[in-house]
Amino acid sequence: MVKVTFVSSDGTRREVEIAEGETAREAALFNGVPGIDGDCGGACACATCHVHVDPTWIDKVGRLKEGEAEAELLQFAEGASEYSRLACQIPMEAEMEGLVLHVPAQQY
């Protein structure tokens, strides 16, 4: 199991656990984290699982690459930044233990 902390826009922290091989989207949905909808089922076809990776984790998680589908979707996301990622595209591995993700105030 991998521990992930989701931080809401009001600063509330919620630590959850998820099995390796699942995604940060699944960690949020399986544990009822508010603000993560994941409407497309994890297919990288919407931006309703938009998160901001904590700056201390961005290099481990990886930054967006221009031209990728994820980057194309996030250009339309409310409040997207250099730390933005789609939670459905963040696989949970042992190296992600302690990952911190910030949930934006809104997903659209």
Backbone torsions as a table, in degrees:
resi	resn	phi	psi	omega
1	MET	NA	145.6	-179.7
2	VAL	-118.0	130.8	177.5
3	LYS	-89.2	133.3	178.4
4	VAL	-131.5	138.5	176.6
5	THR	-110.2	125.1	174.4
6	PHE	-102.3	131.1	179.7
7	VAL	-113.3	118.6	-179.2
8	SER	-74.1	169.9	-178.4
9	SER	-65.1	-19.8	177.3
10	ASP	-93.2	4.6	176.6
11	GLY	94.0	-3.4	178.5
12	THR	-67.0	130.1	-179.3
13	ARG	-102.9	137.1	178.8
14	ARG	-133.7	112.0	178.8
15	GLU	-92.0	130.0	-179.7
16	VAL	-130.4	166.9	175.4
17	GLU	-122.8	146.8	179.3
18	ILE	-146.8	149.1	179.6
19	ALA	-69.7	146.8	173.0
20	GLU	-57.7	144.4	-178.9
21	GLY	95.1	-19.9	174.0
22	GLU	-82.4	179.8	179.3
23	THR	-114.4	167.9	176.3
24	ALA	-62.2	-32.6	175.7
25	ARG	-59.9	-47.9	179.9
26	GLU	-65.1	-37.1	176.7
27	ALA	-57.8	-43.6	-179.5
28	ALA	-69.0	-48.2	-176.4
29	LEU	-67.7	-43.6	-178.5
30	PHE	-65.9	-20.8	-176.7
31	ASN	-113.8	11.9	174.5
32	GLY	63.9	35.9	178.4
33	VAL	-72.0	119.8	-180.0
34	PRO	-64.9	143.3	174.9
35	GLY	95.9	-7.1	176.2
36	ILE	-111.6	112.2	-177.7
37	ASP	-96.9	-44.0	179.0
38	GLY	58.5	46.4	-173.2
39	ASP	-58.9	-31.1	-175.0
40	CYS	-85.7	1.5	178.3
41	GLY	78.9	15.5	178.3
42	GLY	91.4	17.4	-175.9
43	ALA	-92.0	8.5	-177.8
44	CYS	56.0	47.9	-178.0
45	ALA	-124.4	4.1	176.5
46	CYS	-148.0	-172.1	177.6
47	ALA	-131.4	32.4	-177.1
48	THR	-88.6	11.0	172.0
49	CYS	-124.0	26.0	179.6
50	HIS	-59.7	130.4	174.1
51	VAL	-135.6	161.1	171.5
52	HIS	-107.0	119.1	178.1
53	VAL	-72.5	132.3	177.2
54	ASP	-54.9	135.6	-177.1
55	PRO	-52.4	-30.9	179.8
56	THR	-71.1	-13.3	-178.1
57	TRP	-109.5	-10.2	-170.0
58	ILE	-60.2	-36.9	-179.6
59	ASP	-71.1	-33.1	177.6
60	LYS	-71.3	-42.3	-179.6
61	VAL	-72.8	-39.8	-178.5
62	GLY	105.9	141.4	178.8
63	ARG	-89.8	158.8	176.5
64	LEU	-65.5	147.3	175.0
65	LYS	-111.2	129.1	-178.5
66	GLU	-54.9	137.6	178.3
67	GLY	92.7	-15.3	177.2
68	GLU	-73.1	154.2	-179.4
69	ALA	-56.6	-41.4	179.9
70	GLU	-59.8	-44.6	179.5
71	ALA	-64.7	-37.8	178.7
72	GLU	-63.2	-42.5	179.1
73	LEU	-67.5	-41.7	-175.7
74	LEU	-71.6	-17.2	177.9
75	GLN	-64.7	-18.3	178.9
76	PHE	-102.5	-2.5	-177.6
77	ALA	-76.4	139.4	177.3
78	GLU	-61.8	125.2	175.0
79	GLY	72.8	20.3	179.4
80	ALA	-61.0	145.0	-178.8
81	SER	-142.6	-177.0	178.4
82	GLU	-65.2	-14.3	179.6
83	TYR	-100.8	5.0	-178.3
84	SER	-74.2	139.7	172.1
85	ARG	-148.1	162.7	170.8
86	LEU	-93.3	128.2	-177.1
87	ALA	-60.7	-27.0	179.0
88	CYS	-69.6	-12.8	-178.4
89	GLN	-106.6	11.9	178.7
90	ILE	-112.4	98.2	179.6
91	PRO	-74.2	141.7	179.9
92	MET	-88.8	120.5	178.6
93	GLU	-130.0	164.0	-179.1
94	ALA	-53.9	-34.1	-179.4
95	GLU	-67.3	-13.5	-179.7
96	MET	-90.8	2.8	179.4
97	GLU	-52.2	122.7	179.9
98	GLY	90.8	3.8	179.7
99	LEU	-51.1	139.2	177.7
100	VAL	-118.6	124.1	178.8
101	LEU	-123.3	134.8	179.6
102	HIS	-101.8	129.6	-178.8
103	VAL	-93.4	125.3	179.4
104	PRO	-66.4	161.3	-179.3
105	ALA	-61.7	-33.2	176.6
106	GLN	-145.7	158.0	-175.3
107	GLN	-100.2	-6.4	-172.2
108	TYR	-108.5	NA	NA
